[in-house]
Amino acid sequence: MATKEIAGITVNVTEDGYLTDPSQWTREIAQAIAAEEGIALSDAHWKVIDFLKKDFASTGALASIRRINKTGGIPTKDFYTLFPDGPLKKAARIAGLPRPASCV
């Protein structure tokens, strides 16, 4: 297991940069990861991140894009606009959640 310093905190990460211990996640870490992805987090981004974290905590699995739309109330088009070029991968990484199994 690798470690990486993000926002001044040393965290455990996968080789792809996903946190392996969700309890190490903070909003500051999210902002730093988002900056690495070229994303400035807005209230709309936080709505997605908060939904993903709450849904993961209750289901034990990362929500699909369809579930984000249907249950989270975030239109798919908006999701792709907020997290371009691999929205579920980027959103999961920023939220401190595992890499989506469906993403190559």
PEKA-V551597 format. One record per run of one state. SS is the DSSP state (2 for helix, 1 for strand, 0 for the rest). FROM is the first residue (numbers start at 1). LEN is the number of residues. If there is no record, write none. Layout:
ss,from,len
SS,FROM,LEN
SS,FROM,LEN
This chain:
ss,from,len
0,1,1
1,2,5
0,7,2
1,9,5
0,14,5
1,19,1
0,20,2
2,22,3
0,25,2
2,27,10
0,37,6
2,43,17
0,60,5
2,65,6
0,71,5
2,76,7
0,83,4
2,87,8
0,95,10
